[in-house]
Amino acid sequence: MLYLLPFLMAVISFFLPPAEKKTDKNPNIILIYMDDLGYGDLSCYGALGYKTPALDRLASKGMRFTNFLSAQAVCSASRAALLTGCYPNRMGVSGAYFPNSKVGLSPDEVTIAELLKQKSYKTGAVGKWHLGDNPVFMPLNQGFDSYFGIPYSNDMWPVHYDGAPATNWKKSIPTLPLILNKDTFALLNTLKDQENLTKQYTERAISFIEKNKKSPFFLYLAHTMPHVPIAVSDRFKNYTGQGLFADLMSEIDWSVDTLVHSLDRLGLSKNTMIIFTSDNGPWLNYGNHAGSAGGFREGKGTTFEGGQRVPAIFYWPGVIPSGSISNHLTATIDIFPTLAELLNLNLPHVKIDGLSILPMLKGALKSPIRREFYYYYRKNALEAIRYDQWKLVFKHPGRTYTQHLPGNDGFPGTAPEDFPFPMALYNLNRDPSELYDVQEAYPEIMDKLNKLAERVRADLGDELTGVEGKGRRPIGSVN
């Protein structure tokens, strides 16, 4: 009978499903970065009128963040911060670069792609870049092995809101190129030419994964939309019956679902971390072509919570606790040092502003890691500062969407840039919409935050008070 035991075990194992292989390989990392996606634009964050089931599943099986901030509420600055772990103004990056810009993210800065090269990761960028369109600033010179996408925002082209050729200042902007590695793959001349961007990005992302399935890889998938103009492929036209924005969110959700299924098909799911977040809040003056700030104040281009608080989902089966929620203050600049700690990588020999949240992701830490955050905008204006739940907004001129009727169907409404915001103190635990100034009730908090601001200005500067800052590094530039 003992002689039959090995035979019986072999027969039983043949009919059982294969056991999940344990691996000591470095995990694959997929970073999905949306453009102008608001806090309230996913159904797991409260969106109404449409569903995002794939992203909801990702959140239910991973960790969903409710207090996650973009480093700055504008395109180029937010991307520079995401990829380097630094406040963008530390590196001289501000605003949104236009075509033929003479400045960009300095090649001396270390991106996530370059960081991961320490462990021989294959690196690919797909989608919007927007860190300078001169070749010296483009992805292949910033640590990426391959690139497919557009070099800046999809509204930076010689086309009017209605799709006709521009007759104003935009007519001098060059045609929007779709780049493959270093060369122009196609030219986007019309609104219809943008309809397949989400689909094309998804196909290129899957192709990158399939090509590099035997190596650890880092995929940076930076979707062009829902930044206006928005468009969808034929499959998703009138898909929801709730308008073009809802159709677009369904296509974005399809894209995520397709990526997840591709990982399953290739047997890579258990060893892949997916991070999903956005560069800033919604561009609210575009009305029904813009999303929702989820009840937070203002939107893109402001330092109020609607401008910088964004959805964030971290997913890694077996590592990140399923169905977990973090309400602690965190930010996009924390991704860089988190990956460095995860993989035991050497950080750059320069100041990094992010903090590793790896213990939080592993469910081993319940207390906050980040307690401070600095809200900068314009070129280098410290407009607000945060400590725990306390947020002190400094007197500054800024953009506002309130009390102004938004546009519709691709046309913008008014959003003045010089509204005189007064100094105010908000308790975000009780007043997340930043409506009730409580500075008179908390003089000790005011003193604490003002002293913190003085320290921050000495390091990063502040154009509102004329402080230059000693901790800033030079921006990349070309003659």
C-alpha positions in Angstrom: 0.0 0.0 0.0 2.9 2.3 0.8 4.1 1.9 -2.8 0.8 3.1 -4.1 1.0 6.4 -2.1 3.3 8.3 -4.6 1.1 7.2 -7.5 -2.1 8.3 -5.8 -0.6 11.7 -4.9 0.5 12.2 -8.4 -3.0 11.4 -9.7 -4.7 13.8 -7.2 -2.3 16.6 -8.0 -3.0 16.2 -11.7 -6.7 17.0 -11.2 -6.2 19.8 -8.7 -5.7 23.4 -10.0 -2.0 24.5 -10.0 -0.9 26.1 -6.7 -0.1 29.8 -6.8 3.7 30.0 -7.2 5.5 32.0 -4.6 8.0 34.4 -6.0 10.8 36.5 -4.7 10.8 38.6 -7.9 10.5 42.3 -7.7 6.9 43.3 -8.3 5.7 44.9 -11.5 4.4 48.4 -11.0 1.6 50.1 -13.0 1.0 53.7 -12.3 -2.2 55.0 -13.9 -2.4 58.8 -13.8 -5.5 60.6 -14.9 -5.8 64.2 -16.1 -8.4 66.5 -14.4 -10.2 63.6 -12.8 -12.0 65.0 -9.7 -12.5 63.4 -6.3 -16.1 62.6 -7.0 -15.6 61.0 -10.5 -15.5 57.3 -9.5 -18.6 55.5 -8.2 -16.6 54.3 -5.2 -16.0 58.0 -4.4 -19.7 59.0 -4.9 -20.1 59.5 -8.6 -23.8 59.5 -9.7 -25.3 58.8 -13.1 -22.8 56.2 -14.2 -20.7 53.3 -12.8 -17.0 52.5 -12.7 -17.2 48.9 -11.7 -13.6 47.9 -12.6 -12.1 50.7 -10.5 -14.6 50.0 -7.7 -13.4 46.3 -7.7 -9.8 47.5 -7.6 -10.7 49.7 -4.5 -12.6 46.9 -2.8 -9.6 44.5 -3.2 -7.0 47.1 -2.3 -6.6 50.4 -0.3 -8.7 53.4 -1.1 -7.4 56.8 0.1 -9.7 59.6 1.1 -7.2 62.3 2.1 -4.7 62.0 -0.8 -3.3 65.2 -2.4 -1.7 66.0 -5.7 1.4 68.1 -5.2 0.1 71.0 -7.2 -3.2 71.5 -9.1 -1.8 72.0 -12.6 -0.4 69.7 -15.3 3.4 70.0 -15.6 4.0 70.7 -11.9 1.9 67.8 -10.7 3.7 65.4 -13.1 7.2 66.6 -12.1 6.2 66.0 -8.4 4.8 62.5 -9.1 7.8 61.2 -10.9 10.5 62.7 -8.5 8.9 62.7 -5.1 9.6 66.4 -4.7 7.5 69.5 -4.5 7.6 70.9 -8.1 8.7 74.3 -7.1 11.8 72.8 -5.4 12.9 71.9 -9.0 11.7 75.1 -10.6 8.7 73.5 -12.3 5.5 75.4 -12.4 2.3 75.8 -14.5 1.6 73.9 -17.7 4.2 74.0 -20.5 3.2 75.0 -24.0 4.7 73.6 -27.2 8.3 74.5 -27.9 8.9 75.3 -24.3 12.5 76.2 -23.5 12.2 74.7 -20.0 11.3 71.3 -18.6 12.1 68.8 -15.9 15.8 68.8 -15.5 17.6 65.6 -16.6 19.6 66.0 -13.4 16.4 65.1 -11.4 15.8 61.4 -10.8 12.5 60.0 -12.0 10.8 56.8 -10.8 11.9 55.2 -14.0 15.5 56.0 -13.4 15.1 54.9 -9.7 13.9 51.5 -10.8 16.8 51.0 -13.2 18.8 50.1 -10.1 16.9 46.8 -10.2 16.9 46.5 -14.0 13.3 47.3 -14.5 11.9 47.6 -18.0 10.2 51.0 -18.1 7.5 52.3 -20.4 5.5 55.6 -20.6 2.2 55.7 -22.4 0.0 58.8 -22.7 0.5 62.5 -21.8 4.0 63.6 -20.9 3.9 67.4 -20.3 7.4 67.9 -18.8 8.9 69.7 -21.7 8.6 68.8 -25.4 12.2 69.4 -26.3 13.9 66.0 -26.9 16.2 66.5 -23.9 13.2 66.5 -21.6 11.2 63.8 -23.2 10.6 60.3 -21.7 13.5 58.4 -23.4 15.9 60.9 -21.8 14.2 60.6 -18.4 14.6 56.9 -17.7 12.0 55.3 -20.0 12.8 52.6 -22.5 9.8 53.4 -24.7 7.1 56.0 -25.1 3.8 56.4 -26.9 1.7 59.5 -26.4 1.2 63.2 -26.7 3.9 65.6 -25.4 1.5 68.1 -23.7 -2.2 68.7 -23.1 -4.7 67.8 -25.8 -6.1 71.3 -25.9 -2.7 72.7 -27.0 -3.4 72.7 -30.7 -4.7 75.1 -33.4 -8.3 74.0 -33.0 -11.3 75.9 -31.6 -13.7 74.5 -29.0 -16.2 73.6 -31.7 -13.5 71.6 -33.7 -13.0 74.3 -36.4 -9.5 75.7 -37.1 -8.6 78.3 -34.6 -8.6 81.9 -35.6 -7.3 83.4 -32.4 -3.8 83.1 -30.8 -4.1 79.3 -30.9 -3.7 79.3 -34.7 0.1 79.7 -34.2 0.4 76.5 -32.1 1.7 73.5 -34.1 -0.5 70.5 -34.9 -0.7 68.1 -31.9 1.7 65.1 -32.5 1.3 61.6 -31.3 4.8 60.4 -30.5 6.2 56.9 -30.8 9.5 56.8 -28.9 11.3 59.9 -30.5 9.4 60.2 -33.7 6.0 61.5 -34.8 3.6 58.5 -35.2 0.6 60.6 -36.3 -0.8 64.1 -36.3 -4.0 64.9 -34.5 -5.8 67.5 -36.5 -9.5 67.2 -35.5 -11.7 66.3 -32.5 -12.4 63.0 -34.2 -8.6 62.2 -34.2 -8.7 62.2 -30.4 -11.6 59.7 -30.2 -9.3 56.6 -30.1 -6.6 57.9 -27.7 -7.9 56.0 -24.7 -8.2 52.8 -26.7 -4.7 53.3 -28.3 -3.1 54.0 -24.9 -4.7 50.8 -23.5 -3.5 48.7 -26.5 0.0 50.1 -26.2 0.1 49.5 -22.5 -0.9 45.8 -22.9 1.7 45.4 -25.7 4.3 46.7 -23.3 3.2 44.3 -20.6 3.3 41.4 -22.9 6.7 42.3 -24.2 8.2 42.5 -20.7 6.2 39.8 -18.9 9.4 37.9 -18.0 11.1 41.0 -16.4 10.1 43.3 -13.7 8.5 46.3 -15.4 7.2 49.8 -14.6 4.4 51.1 -16.7 3.5 54.8 -16.4 0.1 55.1 -18.1 -0.9 58.8 -18.1 -4.3 59.2 -19.7 -5.0 62.4 -21.7 -8.5 62.7 -20.5 -10.9 63.7 -18.9 -8.9 66.9 -19.6 -10.8 68.7 -22.3 -11.5 68.2 -25.2 -13.0 64.9 -24.2 -13.9 62.1 -26.7 -14.6 58.4 -26.9 -14.2 55.6 -29.4 -17.2 54.3 -31.3 -17.9 51.5 -28.8 -18.5 54.0 -26.0 -20.5 56.7 -27.9 -23.9 57.1 -26.1 -22.8 54.1 -24.0 -24.4 55.4 -20.8 -27.1 57.7 -22.0 -25.8 60.2 -19.5 -23.7 62.3 -21.8 -20.1 62.3 -23.1 -18.4 62.7 -19.8 -20.1 59.6 -18.4 -19.3 57.7 -21.6 -15.6 58.7 -21.2 -15.6 57.5 -17.6 -17.0 54.2 -18.8 -14.2 53.9 -21.4 -11.5 54.7 -18.7 -13.0 52.0 -16.5 -12.9 49.6 -19.5 -9.3 50.4 -19.9 -8.5 49.5 -16.3 -10.5 46.4 -16.6 -8.7 45.4 -19.7 -5.3 45.9 -18.0 -6.3 43.8 -15.0 -7.6 41.0 -17.2 -4.4 41.0 -19.2 -2.4 40.6 -16.0 -4.6 37.7 -15.1 -4.2 36.1 -18.5 -0.4 36.4 -18.3 -0.2 35.1 -14.7 1.2 38.5 -13.5 -1.6 39.6 -11.1 -0.1 38.4 -7.9 3.1 40.1 -8.5 1.9 43.5 -9.8 1.1 46.7 -7.8 -1.4 49.0 -9.5 -1.6 52.6 -8.4 -4.5 54.8 -9.7 -4.7 58.5 -9.1 -5.1 61.9 -10.8 -3.0 65.0 -11.4 -5.5 67.5 -10.0 -9.2 68.2 -9.5 -11.8 68.9 -12.2 -11.8 71.9 -14.6 -15.2 73.0 -13.4 -15.9 75.9 -15.8 -16.3 73.3 -18.6 -19.6 72.2 -17.1 -20.9 68.9 -18.5 -17.5 68.1 -19.9 -15.9 68.4 -16.5 -16.2 66.1 -13.5 -16.9 66.6 -9.8 -14.8 67.8 -6.9 -17.0 65.6 -4.6 -18.2 68.4 -2.4 -14.8 70.0 -1.9 -14.2 73.7 -2.6 -13.2 74.9 -6.0 -11.3 72.7 -8.6 -8.2 72.6 -10.8 -5.9 75.5 -10.6 -6.7 76.3 -7.0 -5.1 75.3 -3.7 -8.4 74.5 -2.1 -9.2 70.9 -1.6 -11.3 70.6 -4.8 -8.1 71.4 -6.7 -5.7 69.0 -5.0 -7.6 66.3 -3.2 -7.9 63.4 -5.7 -8.9 59.7 -5.8 -6.1 57.2 -5.1 -6.3 53.5 -5.1 -3.4 51.1 -4.4 -3.8 47.5 -5.3 -1.5 44.5 -4.8 -3.1 41.1 -4.0 -1.7 39.5 -0.9 0.3 42.5 0.2 -2.1 45.5 0.5 -5.0 44.5 2.7 -8.2 43.9 0.7 -11.0 46.4 1.3 -8.9 48.8 3.4 -9.4 52.6 3.6 -6.8 55.2 4.6 -8.1 58.5 5.9 -4.6 59.7 6.7 -2.9 62.7 4.9 -0.9 61.4 1.9 0.3 62.8 -1.4 1.6 61.9 -4.8 5.1 62.8 -3.7 5.0 59.9 -1.3 4.9 57.3 -4.1 8.6 57.7 -5.1 10.0 57.0 -1.6 7.5 54.2 -1.0 8.8 52.4 -4.1 12.3 53.0 -3.0 11.7 51.4 0.4 9.8 48.6 -1.1 12.7 47.6 -3.4 15.5 48.7 -1.1 16.7 51.3 -3.6 19.1 54.1 -3.0 17.4 57.5 -2.9 19.0 60.4 -4.9 21.6 62.5 -3.1 19.2 65.5 -3.1 16.3 66.6 -1.0 13.2 64.4 -1.4 10.0 65.8 0.0 7.9 62.6 -0.1 7.6 60.1 2.8 7.3 56.3 2.4 3.9 55.0 3.2 4.9 51.4 2.8 4.0 50.4 6.4 0.5 51.9 5.8 0.1 49.9 2.6 1.0 46.7 4.3 -1.6 47.4 7.0 1.1 47.5 9.7 0.7 51.1 10.7 -2.5 53.0 11.8 -1.0 56.3 12.8 -0.3 59.0 10.3 3.1 59.2 8.5 2.6 62.6 6.9 1.4 65.5 9.1 2.5 68.5 7.0 1.7 69.6 3.4 2.5 72.8 1.5 0.0 74.1 -1.1 1.9 76.0 -3.7 0.6 77.5 -7.0 1.5 79.9 -9.7 5.3 80.2 -10.1 6.2 79.9 -6.4 3.4 81.1 -4.2 2.7 79.5 -0.9 -1.0 79.9 -0.8 -1.8 77.5 2.1 -0.2 75.2 4.6 -1.4 72.1 6.4 -0.7 70.4 9.7 -2.9 67.4 10.5 -6.5 68.6 10.0 -5.6 72.3 10.2 -5.2 74.2 7.0 -4.2 77.9 7.0 -5.0 79.7 3.7 -2.9 82.8 3.2 -4.2 86.0 1.6 -3.7 85.6 -2.2 -5.2 86.3 -5.6 -6.5 83.1 -7.2 -8.8 81.3 -9.6 -12.5 80.8 -8.6 -15.3 78.9 -10.2 -18.0 79.9 -7.6 -20.7 82.4 -8.6 -19.8 81.9 -12.3 -22.0 80.0 -14.7 -20.0 77.1 -16.3 -19.9 76.4 -20.0 -21.2 73.3 -21.7 -20.5 70.9 -24.6 -16.8 71.7 -24.8 -17.0 75.4 -24.3 -15.7 77.0 -21.1 -17.4 79.4 -18.7 -15.8 82.2 -16.8 -13.2 81.4 -14.1 -11.5 84.6 -12.9 -7.8 84.3 -11.9 -7.6 87.2 -9.6 -10.2 86.7 -6.9 -8.8 88.2 -3.6 -9.0 85.3 -1.1 -8.5 86.4 2.5 -6.4 84.6 5.2 -8.5 81.9 6.8 -8.0 78.9 9.1 -10.0 75.7 8.4 -10.5 72.6 10.5 -10.8 70.0 7.7 -12.1 67.3 10.0 -15.2 69.3 10.7 -15.2 71.6 7.6 -13.8 69.7 4.6 -15.5 72.2 2.3 -13.4 75.1 3.7 -16.3 77.4 4.5 -15.8 78.4 8.1 -12.9 80.5 9.1 -11.9 79.7 12.8 -8.7 81.6 13.2 -10.0 83.8 16.0 -10.9 80.7 18.0 -7.5 79.0 17.7 -4.7 81.5 18.1 -2.3 78.8 19.2 -2.9 76.9 15.9 -2.4 80.1 14.0 0.9 80.7 15.7 2.1 77.1 15.0 1.2 77.2 11.3 2.7 80.7 10.8 6.0 79.5 12.3 5.8 76.4 10.1 5.2 78.6 7.0 8.3 80.7 7.9 10.4 77.5 7.9 8.9 76.4 4.6 9.5 79.8 2.9 13.1 79.8 4.0 13.5 76.4 2.2 11.2 76.7 -0.9 10.6 80.4 -1.1 7.3 82.3 -1.6 6.6 84.9 -4.2 3.7 86.3 -2.1 6.1 87.4 0.6 9.2 87.9 -1.6 11.3 85.1 -0.1 13.6 83.4 -2.6 14.2 80.1 -0.7 17.5 78.3 -0.3 16.5 74.8 -1.1 15.4 75.2 -4.7 17.2 73.5 -7.6 17.6 74.9 -11.2 15.0 74.0 -13.8 16.1 72.2 -17.0 16.5 74.7 -19.9 17.6 74.8 -23.5 18.9 77.7 -25.5 
